[in-house]
């Protein structure tokens, strides 16, 4: 079953748009600048396979590029959702 979830995420990432990140952030009550949206967007496009395999070594890229409260929120969300993949 886990394989199916990973495939669904992979298919979704292909069609991911910056606006999807903005919409999700609003639902989570997180304000993002345009630069932060693009950093997250490019990061997800490049590293989604590693994240699906629960490899978080690339988080250092985000930590250097995002404000600390936003980085902490992303890690929190990742830790929550990783249980479903």
Buried (B, 14 or more C-beta within 10 A) or exposed (E): EEEEEBEEBEEEBEEBEBEBBBEEBEEEEBEBEEEBBEBBBEBBEEBBEEBBEEEBEEBEBBEEBBEEEBBEBBBEEBEEEEEEB
